[in-house]
Amino acid sequence: MGSSGMAGIIGTIAGLCTVTSFMPQLIKAWRLNDTEAISKKMYIVTVTGFSLWIAYGLLIDSLPILIFNAISLVLSGAILVLKLRNRRRGLDEAK
């Protein structure tokens, strides 16, 4: 296997790990309506970061960077939306 094949495998595994890391938080926030311990500022930075990774992926024409960061953006964005929604509803302390 060449170095580009190995890079593709490592990139895919890294992308899957990143995407999977958001699932437990999203499931918990969705099911329990509990987002009090979630940092709004951290998720704003995270969503911004994934948006920039998508722009970078477009600039260098990298499909794996685009795909995994787009999925991560959707998942982290959903968590941020739940956080903001719960804060508006008074389910979270104002943080």
N, CA, C and O atoms as a Tinker XYZ file with bonds, in Angstrom:
   380  protein
     1  N      0.848000   -1.173000    0.000000    73     2
     2  CA     0.000000    0.000000    0.000000    64     1     3
     3  C      0.891000    1.233000    0.000000    63     2     4     5
     4  O      1.839000    1.320000    0.781000    81     3
     5  N      0.586000    2.188000   -0.879000    73     3     6
     6  CA     1.376000    3.411000   -0.979000    64     5     7
     7  C      1.031000    4.395000    0.121000    63     6     8     9
     8  O      0.080000    4.208000    0.880000    81     7
     9  N      1.829000    5.445000    0.185000    73     7    10
    10  CA     1.606000    6.447000    1.234000    64     9    11
    11  C      0.273000    7.167000    1.063000    63    10    12    13
    12  O     -0.337000    7.567000    2.055000    81    11
    13  N     -0.191000    7.339000   -0.174000    73    11    14
    14  CA    -1.486000    7.999000   -0.367000    64    13    15
    15  C     -2.629000    7.096000    0.089000    63    14    16    17
    16  O     -3.636000    7.580000    0.607000    81    15
    17  N     -2.475000    5.786000   -0.103000    73    15    18
    18  CA    -3.491000    4.849000    0.391000    64    17    19
    19  C     -3.543000    4.835000    1.908000    63    18    20    21
    20  O     -4.621000    4.790000    2.500000    81    19
    21  N     -2.365000    4.874000    2.541000    73    19    22
    22  CA    -2.295000    4.908000    4.004000    64    21    23
    23  C     -2.863000    6.229000    4.523000    63    22    24    25
    24  O     -3.555000    6.250000    5.541000    81    23
    25  N     -2.571000    7.334000    3.825000    73    23    26
    26  CA    -3.103000    8.637000    4.236000    64    25    27
    27  C     -4.630000    8.631000    4.170000    63    26    28    29
    28  O     -5.296000    9.192000    5.041000    81    27
    29  N     -5.173000    8.001000    3.146000    73    27    30
    30  CA    -6.631000    7.906000    3.016000    64    29    31
    31  C     -7.254000    7.098000    4.145000    63    30    32    33
    32  O     -8.305000    7.465000    4.670000    81    31
    33  N     -6.613000    6.011000    4.515000    73    31    34
    34  CA    -7.115000    5.176000    5.615000    64    33    35
    35  C     -7.052000    5.945000    6.928000    63    34    36    37
    36  O     -8.018000    5.954000    7.692000    81    35
    37  N     -5.930000    6.583000    7.191000    73    35    38
    38  CA    -5.781000    7.354000    8.433000    64    37    39
    39  C     -6.782000    8.511000    8.465000    63    38    40    41
    40  O     -7.396000    8.769000    9.500000    81    39
    41  N     -6.945000    9.198000    7.353000    73    39    42
    42  CA    -7.908000   10.296000    7.285000    64    41    43
    43  C     -9.333000    9.833000    7.517000    63    42    44    45
    44  O    -10.108000   10.510000    8.193000    81    43
    45  N     -9.682000    8.680000    6.958000    73    43    46
    46  CA   -11.020000    8.136000    7.147000    64    45    47
    47  C    -11.256000    7.757000    8.598000    63    46    48    49
    48  O    -12.308000    8.065000    9.157000    81    47
    49  N    -10.292000    7.095000    9.209000    73    47    50
    50  CA   -10.422000    6.713000   10.623000    64    49    51
    51  C    -10.525000    7.966000   11.492000    63    50    52    53
    52  O    -11.348000    8.017000   12.406000    81    51
    53  N     -9.702000    8.972000   11.217000    73    51    54
    54  CA    -9.748000   10.227000   11.982000    64    53    55
    55  C    -11.119000   10.893000   11.832000    63    54    56    57
    56  O    -11.692000   11.371000   12.811000    81    55
    57  N    -11.629000   10.921000   10.624000    73    55    58
    58  CA   -12.942000   11.519000   10.375000    64    57    59
    59  C    -14.047000   10.783000   11.101000    63    58    60    61
    60  O    -14.936000   11.403000   11.685000    81    59
    61  N    -13.993000    9.460000   11.064000    73    59    62
    62  CA   -15.007000    8.664000   11.767000    64    61    63
    63  C    -14.948000    8.899000   13.276000    63    62    64    65
    64  O    -15.983000    8.985000   13.937000    81    63
    65  N    -13.736000    9.003000   13.814000    73    63    66
    66  CA   -13.583000    9.285000   15.255000    64    65    67
    67  C    -14.173000   10.646000   15.604000    63    66    68    69
    68  O    -14.874000   10.786000   16.606000    81    67
    69  N    -13.889000   11.641000   14.780000    73    67    70
    70  CA   -14.401000   12.988000   15.039000    64    69    71
    71  C    -15.921000   13.011000   14.994000    63    70    72    73
    72  O    -16.564000   13.556000   15.892000    81    71
    73  N    -16.489000   12.428000   13.964000    73    71    74
    74  CA   -17.942000   12.402000   13.817000    64    73    75
    75  C    -18.581000   11.630000   14.983000    63    74    76    77
    76  O    -19.562000   12.083000   15.572000    81    75
    77  N    -18.028000   10.491000   15.298000    73    75    78
    78  CA   -18.573000    9.653000   16.360000    64    77    79
    79  C    -18.490000   10.331000   17.722000    63    78    80    81
    80  O    -19.336000   10.087000   18.583000    81    79
    81  N    -17.487000   11.177000   17.930000    73    79    82
    82  CA   -17.310000   11.821000   19.235000    64    81    83
    83  C    -18.479000   12.733000   19.607000    63    82    84    85
    84  O    -18.718000   12.963000   20.792000    81    83
    85  N    -19.201000   13.248000   18.637000    73    83    86
    86  CA   -20.331000   14.135000   18.927000    64    85    87
    87  C    -21.619000   13.382000   19.236000    63    86    88    89
    88  O    -22.533000   13.952000   19.833000    81    87
    89  N    -21.710000   12.140000   18.852000    73    87    90
    90  CA   -22.960000   11.399000   18.985000    64    89    91
    91  C    -23.446000   11.251000   20.435000    63    90    92    93
    92  O    -24.620000   11.515000   20.694000    81    91
    93  N    -22.598000   10.842000   21.392000    73    91    94
    94  CA   -23.114000   10.705000   22.763000    64    93    95
    95  C    -23.661000   12.021000   23.322000    63    94    96    97
    96  O    -24.694000   12.026000   23.993000    81    95
    97  N    -22.983000   13.125000   23.054000    73    95    98
    98  CA   -23.439000   14.429000   23.555000    64    97    99
    99  C    -24.757000   14.826000   22.911000    63    98   100   101
   100  O    -25.662000   15.315000   23.588000    81    99
   101  N    -24.867000   14.619000   21.614000    73    99   102
   102  CA   -26.095000   14.971000   20.905000    64   101   103
   103  C    -27.257000   14.123000   21.382000    63   102   104   105
   104  O    -28.350000   14.641000   21.611000    81   103
   105  N    -27.038000   12.835000   21.534000    73   103   106
   106  CA   -28.109000   11.934000   21.995000    64   105   107
   107  C    -28.569000   12.325000   23.397000    63   106   108   109
   108  O    -29.769000   12.384000   23.663000    81   107
   109  N    -27.622000   12.591000   24.290000    73   107   110
   110  CA   -27.972000   12.974000   25.661000    64   109   111
   111  C    -28.735000   14.300000   25.676000    63   110   112   113
   112  O    -29.759000   14.424000   26.348000    81   111
   113  N    -28.237000   15.281000   24.942000    73   111   114
   114  CA   -28.899000   16.583000   24.911000    64   113   115
   115  C    -30.303000   16.476000   24.330000    63   114   116   117
   116  O    -31.225000   17.143000   24.801000    81   115
   117  N    -30.467000   15.647000   23.317000    73   115   118
   118  CA   -31.767000   15.481000   22.658000    64   117   119
   119  C    -32.750000   14.744000   23.566000    63   118   120   121
   120  O    -33.877000   15.199000   23.764000    81   119
   121  N    -32.329000   13.620000   24.108000    73   119   122
   122  CA   -33.232000   12.782000   24.920000    64   121   123
   123  C    -33.601000   13.412000   26.255000    63   122   124   125
   124  O    -34.761000   13.384000   26.664000    81   123
   125  N    -32.598000   13.985000   26.938000    73   123   126
   126  CA   -32.823000   14.480000   28.292000    64   125   127
   127  C    -33.109000   15.980000   28.360000    63   126   128   129
   128  O    -33.419000   16.507000   29.428000    81   127
   129  N    -33.005000   16.664000   27.224000    73   127   130
   130  CA   -33.137000   18.122000   27.221000    64   129   131
   131  C    -32.187000   18.759000   28.218000    63   130   132   133
   132  O    -32.500000   19.798000   28.799000    81   131
   133  N    -31.037000   18.148000   28.420000    73   131   134
   134  CA   -30.064000   18.617000   29.400000    64   133   135
   135  C    -28.822000   19.120000   28.687000    63   134   136   137
   136  O    -27.998000   18.337000   28.214000    81   135
   137  N    -28.702000   20.432000   28.620000    73   135   138
   138  CA   -27.529000   21.038000   27.989000    64   137   139
   139  C    -26.831000   22.002000   28.946000    63   138   140   141
   140  O    -25.981000   22.788000   28.528000    81   139
   141  N    -27.182000   21.942000   30.207000    73   139   142
   142  CA   -26.620000   22.881000   31.181000    64   141   143
   143  C    -25.099000   22.821000   31.242000    63   142   144   145
   144  O    -24.448000   23.860000   31.348000    81   143
   145  N    -24.527000   21.637000   31.179000    73   143   146
   146  CA   -23.070000   21.482000   31.304000    64   145   147
   147  C    -22.330000   21.752000   29.996000    63   146   148   149
   148  O    -21.100000   21.709000   29.965000    81   147
   149  N    -23.048000   22.025000   28.935000    73   147   150
   150  CA   -22.432000   22.273000   27.633000    64   149   151
   151  C    -22.047000   23.737000   27.528000    63   150   152   153
   152  O    -22.854000   24.620000   27.819000    81   151
   153  N    -20.821000   23.994000   27.114000    73   151   154
   154  CA   -20.333000   25.351000   26.953000    64   153   155
   155  C    -20.769000   25.913000   25.600000    63   154   156   157
   156  O    -20.378000   25.407000   24.548000    81   155
   157  N    -21.575000   26.956000   25.645000    73   155   158
   158  CA   -22.031000   27.609000   24.415000    64   157   159
   159  C    -20.839000   28.168000   23.639000    63   158   160   161
   160  O    -20.765000   28.022000   22.419000    81   159
   161  N    -19.908000   28.807000   24.349000    73   159   162
   162  CA   -18.747000   29.400000   23.679000    64   161   163
   163  C    -17.907000   28.343000   22.984000    63   162   164   165
   164  O    -17.416000   28.563000   21.877000    81   163
   165  N    -17.740000   27.201000   23.626000    73   163   166
   166  CA   -16.946000   26.126000   23.021000    64   165   167
   167  C    -17.595000   25.641000   21.723000    63   166   168   169
   168  O    -16.905000   25.395000   20.734000    81   167
   169  N    -18.917000   25.505000   21.729000    73   167   170
   170  CA   -19.582000   25.024000   20.519000    64   169   171
   171  C    -19.625000   26.087000   19.428000    63   170   172   173
   172  O    -19.637000   25.746000   18.245000    81   171
   173  N    -19.648000   27.355000   19.792000    73   171   174
   174  CA   -19.555000   28.416000   18.784000    64   173   175
   175  C    -18.193000   28.338000   18.092000    63   174   176   177
   176  O    -18.107000   28.437000   16.868000    81   175
   177  N    -17.135000   28.161000   18.876000    73   175   178
   178  CA   -15.784000   28.026000   18.304000    64   177   179
   179  C    -15.693000   26.752000   17.458000    63   178   180   181
   180  O    -15.101000   26.764000   16.379000    81   179
   181  N    -16.274000   25.662000   17.945000    73   179   182
   182  CA   -16.232000   24.389000   17.214000    64   181   183
   183  C    -16.947000   24.497000   15.871000    63   182   184   185
   184  O    -16.419000   24.056000   14.850000    81   183
   185  N    -18.142000   25.079000   15.867000    73   183   186
   186  CA   -18.904000   25.257000   14.627000    64   185   187
   187  C    -18.123000   26.152000   13.658000    63   186   188   189
   188  O    -18.078000   25.881000   12.458000    81   187
   189  N    -17.518000   27.202000   14.175000    73   187   190
   190  CA   -16.693000   28.076000   13.333000    64   189   191
   191  C    -15.515000   27.298000   12.752000    63   190   192   193
   192  O    -15.211000   27.421000   11.565000    81   191
   193  N    -14.857000   26.504000   13.583000    73   191   194
   194  CA   -13.728000   25.703000   13.118000    64   193   195
   195  C    -14.110000   24.735000   12.009000    63   194   196   197
   196  O    -13.405000   24.623000   11.006000    81   195
   197  N    -15.230000   24.032000   12.190000    73   195   198
   198  CA   -15.660000   23.094000   11.147000    64   197   199
   199  C    -16.019000   23.838000    9.858000    63   198   200   201
   200  O    -15.766000   23.335000    8.763000    81   199
   201  N    -16.603000   25.024000    9.981000    73   199   202
   202  CA   -16.912000   25.826000    8.788000    64   201   203
   203  C    -15.627000   26.192000    8.048000    63   202   204   205
   204  O    -15.571000   26.138000    6.820000    81   203
   205  N    -14.605000   26.561000    8.800000    73   203   206
   206  CA   -13.318000   26.898000    8.176000    64   205   207
   207  C    -12.646000   25.677000    7.562000    63   206   208   209
   208  O    -12.016000   25.784000    6.510000    81   207
   209  N    -12.772000   24.512000    8.209000    73   207   210
   210  CA   -12.223000   23.276000    7.626000    64   209   211
   211  C    -12.915000   22.963000    6.299000    63   210   212   213
   212  O    -12.273000   22.496000    5.358000    81   211
   213  N    -14.216000   23.217000    6.223000    73   211   214
   214  CA   -14.943000   22.984000    4.970000    64   213   215
   215  C    -14.409000   23.924000    3.884000    63   214   216   217
   216  O    -14.187000   23.503000    2.749000    81   215
   217  N    -14.205000   25.190000    4.235000    73   215   218
   218  CA   -13.641000   26.132000    3.263000    64   217   219
   219  C    -12.258000   25.676000    2.810000    63   218   220   221
   220  O    -11.933000   25.740000    1.624000    81   219
   221  N    -11.448000   25.215000    3.759000    73   219   222
   222  CA   -10.115000   24.705000    3.433000    64   221   223
   223  C    -10.217000   23.484000    2.508000    63   222   224   225
   224  O     -9.477000   23.379000    1.529000    81   223
   225  N    -11.122000   22.580000    2.819000    73   223   226
   226  CA   -11.319000   21.398000    1.977000    64   225   227
   227  C    -11.714000   21.765000    0.555000    63   226   228   229
   228  O    -11.284000   21.125000   -0.404000    81   227
   229  N    -12.533000   22.798000    0.428000    73   227   230
   230  CA   -12.904000   23.276000   -0.906000    64   229   231
   231  C    -11.691000   23.849000   -1.644000    63   230   232   233
   232  O    -11.494000   23.598000   -2.833000    81   231
   233  N    -10.888000   24.619000   -0.914000    73   231   234
   234  CA    -9.718000   25.253000   -1.538000    64   233   235
   235  C     -8.692000   24.238000   -2.016000    63   234   236   237
   236  O     -8.061000   24.435000   -3.055000    81   235
   237  N     -8.519000   23.149000   -1.264000    73   235   238
   238  CA    -7.523000   22.154000   -1.674000    64   237   239
   239  C     -8.168000   20.959000   -2.380000    63   238   240   241
   240  O     -7.489000   19.991000   -2.722000    81   239
   241  N     -9.485000   21.035000   -2.595000    73   239   242
   242  CA   -10.219000   20.000000   -3.319000    64   241   243
   243  C    -10.069000   18.631000   -2.653000    63   242   244   245
   244  O     -9.702000   17.650000   -3.299000    81   243
   245  N    -10.358000   18.582000   -1.346000    73   243   246
   246  CA   -10.242000   17.338000   -0.590000    64   245   247
   247  C    -11.620000   16.861000   -0.140000    63   246   248   249
   248  O    -12.206000   17.416000    0.789000    81   247
   249  N    -12.123000   15.841000   -0.801000    73   247   250
   250  CA   -13.437000   15.306000   -0.490000    64   249   251
   251  C    -13.535000   14.770000    0.947000    63   250   252   253
   252  O    -14.534000   15.043000    1.613000    81   251
   253  N    -12.543000   14.017000    1.455000    73   251   254
   254  CA   -12.663000   13.537000    2.843000    64   253   255
   255  C    -12.758000   14.678000    3.860000    63   254   256   257
   256  O    -13.538000   14.596000    4.809000    81   255
   257  N    -11.976000   15.734000    3.670000    73   255   258
   258  CA   -12.052000   16.869000    4.590000    64   257   259
   259  C    -13.430000   17.510000    4.500000    63   258   260   261
   260  O    -14.008000   17.872000    5.525000    81   259
   261  N    -13.954000   17.653000    3.315000    73   259   262
   262  CA   -15.283000   18.226000    3.138000    64   261   263
   263  C    -16.360000   17.377000    3.798000    63   262   264   265
   264  O    -17.188000   17.890000    4.550000    81   263
   265  N    -16.348000   16.098000    3.522000    73   263   266
   266  CA   -17.413000   15.207000    4.018000    64   265   267
   267  C    -17.411000   15.122000    5.537000    63   266   268   269
   268  O    -18.440000   15.359000    6.170000    81   267
   269  N    -16.274000   14.787000    6.130000    73   267   270
   270  CA   -16.248000   14.590000    7.577000    64   269   271
   271  C    -16.473000   15.888000    8.346000    63   270   272   273
   272  O    -17.093000   15.876000    9.409000    81   271
   273  N    -15.984000   16.993000    7.826000    73   271   274
   274  CA   -16.212000   18.257000    8.514000    64   273   275
   275  C    -17.632000   18.765000    8.325000    63   274   276   277
   276  O    -18.167000   19.436000    9.208000    81   275
   277  N    -18.247000   18.462000    7.205000    73   275   278
   278  CA   -19.660000   18.827000    7.015000    64   277   279
   279  C    -20.548000   18.043000    7.985000    63   278   280   281
   280  O    -21.462000   18.603000    8.589000    81   279
   281  N    -20.275000   16.753000    8.128000    73   279   282
   282  CA   -21.054000   15.946000    9.077000    64   281   283
   283  C    -20.819000   16.445000   10.501000    63   282   284   285
   284  O    -21.766000   16.577000   11.276000    81   283
   285  N    -19.574000   16.720000   10.844000    73   283   286
   286  CA   -19.256000   17.229000   12.182000    64   285   287
   287  C    -19.903000   18.595000   12.418000    63   286   288   289
   288  O    -20.346000   18.885000   13.529000    81   287
   289  N    -19.960000   19.424000   11.393000    73   287   290
   290  CA   -20.617000   20.717000   11.510000    64   289   291
   291  C    -22.102000   20.546000   11.812000    63   290   292   293
   292  O    -22.645000   21.243000   12.669000    81   291
   293  N    -22.749000   19.639000   11.125000    73   291   294
   294  CA   -24.177000   19.391000   11.369000    64   293   295
   295  C    -24.403000   18.906000   12.802000    63   294   296   297
   296  O    -25.304000   19.389000   13.488000    81   295
   297  N    -23.586000   17.955000   13.250000    73   295   298
   298  CA   -23.764000   17.406000   14.599000    64   297   299
   299  C    -23.464000   18.440000   15.677000    63   298   300   301
   300  O    -24.243000   18.596000   16.617000    81   299
   301  N    -22.349000   19.147000   15.554000    73   299   302
   302  CA   -22.013000   20.157000   16.567000    64   301   303
   303  C    -22.983000   21.335000   16.484000    63   302   304   305
   304  O    -23.310000   21.938000   17.506000    81   303
   305  N    -23.437000   21.662000   15.299000    73   303   306
   306  CA   -24.454000   22.710000   15.151000    64   305   307
   307  C    -25.761000   22.334000   15.814000    63   306   308   309
   308  O    -26.427000   23.180000   16.410000    81   307
   309  N    -26.134000   21.062000   15.712000    73   307   310
   310  CA   -27.360000   20.596000   16.366000    64   309   311
   311  C    -27.252000   20.717000   17.882000    63   310   312   313
   312  O    -28.215000   21.095000   18.549000    81   311
   313  N    -26.084000   20.397000   18.422000    73   311   314
   314  CA   -25.874000   20.530000   19.867000    64   313   315
   315  C    -25.965000   22.003000   20.266000    63   314   316   317
   316  O    -26.580000   22.331000   21.281000    81   315
   317  N    -25.364000   22.883000   19.483000    73   315   318
   318  CA   -25.433000   24.312000   19.770000    64   317   319
   319  C    -26.878000   24.807000   19.719000    63   318   320   321
   320  O    -27.295000   25.587000   20.575000    81   319
   321  N    -27.634000   24.368000   18.736000    73   319   322
   322  CA   -29.048000   24.766000   18.632000    64   321   323
   323  C    -29.826000   24.293000   19.860000    63   322   324   325
   324  O    -30.631000   25.045000   20.408000    81   323
   325  N    -29.593000   23.059000   20.295000    73   323   326
   326  CA   -30.263000   22.559000   21.499000    64   325   327
   327  C    -29.881000   23.396000   22.716000    63   326   328   329
   328  O    -30.733000   23.710000   23.547000    81   327
   329  N    -28.615000   23.756000   22.824000    73   327   330
   330  CA   -28.146000   24.589000   23.932000    64   329   331
   331  C    -28.860000   25.934000   23.926000    63   330   332   333
   332  O    -29.363000   26.375000   24.960000    81   331
   333  N    -28.907000   26.577000   22.786000    73   331   334
   334  CA   -29.550000   27.888000   22.676000    64   333   335
   335  C    -31.055000   27.787000   22.918000    63   334   336   337
   336  O    -31.639000   28.655000   23.566000    81   335
   337  N    -31.678000   26.743000   22.406000    73   335   338
   338  CA   -33.118000   26.545000   22.607000    64   337   339
   339  C    -33.442000   26.335000   24.080000    63   338   340   341
   340  O    -34.397000   26.913000   24.599000    81   339
   341  N    -32.647000   25.506000   24.753000    73   339   342
   342  CA   -32.896000   25.250000   26.174000    64   341   343
   343  C    -32.656000   26.495000   27.015000    63   342   344   345
   344  O    -33.350000   26.727000   28.005000    81   343
   345  N    -31.683000   27.285000   26.622000    73   343   346
   346  CA   -31.408000   28.524000   27.356000    64   345   347
   347  C    -32.590000   29.477000   27.226000    63   346   348   349
   348  O    -32.989000   30.108000   28.204000    81   347
   349  N    -33.150000   29.584000   26.023000    73   347   350
   350  CA   -34.327000   30.445000   25.806000    64   349   351
   351  C    -35.531000   29.961000   26.598000    63   350   352   353
   352  O    -36.318000   30.764000   27.098000    81   351
   353  N    -35.668000   28.656000   26.709000    73   351   354
   354  CA   -36.803000   28.075000   27.434000    64   353   355
   355  C    -36.597000   28.083000   28.945000    63   354   356   357
   356  O    -37.491000   27.701000   29.700000    81   355
   357  N    -35.418000   28.519000   29.383000    73   355   358
   358  CA   -35.146000   28.556000   30.808000    64   357   359
   359  C    -34.729000   27.222000   31.392000    63   358   360   361
   360  O    -34.732000   27.055000   32.611000    81   359
   361  N    -34.367000   26.257000   30.536000    73   359   362
   362  CA   -33.949000   24.951000   31.001000    64   361   363
   363  C    -32.467000   24.945000   31.380000    63   362   364   365
   364  O    -31.999000   24.018000   32.042000    81   363
   365  N    -31.741000   25.958000   30.970000    73   363   366
   366  CA   -30.323000   26.108000   31.293000    64   365   367
   367  C    -30.138000   27.404000   32.071000    63   366   368   369
   368  O    -30.931000   28.340000   31.967000    81   367
   369  N    -29.072000   27.426000   32.847000    73   367   370
   370  CA   -28.670000   28.704000   33.442000    64   369   371
   371  C    -28.076000   29.544000   32.325000    63   370   372   373
   372  O    -27.536000   29.004000   31.360000    81   371
   373  N    -28.170000   30.831000   32.445000    73   371   374
   374  CA   -27.538000   31.712000   31.452000    64   373   375
   375  C    -26.038000   31.641000   31.608000    63   374   376   377
   376  O    -25.493000   32.033000   32.639000    81   375
   377  N    -25.361000   31.135000   30.574000    73   375   378
   378  CA   -23.892000   30.972000   30.626000    64   377   379
   379  C    -23.273000   31.693000   29.473000    63   378   380
   380  O    -22.051000   31.687000   29.325000    81   379
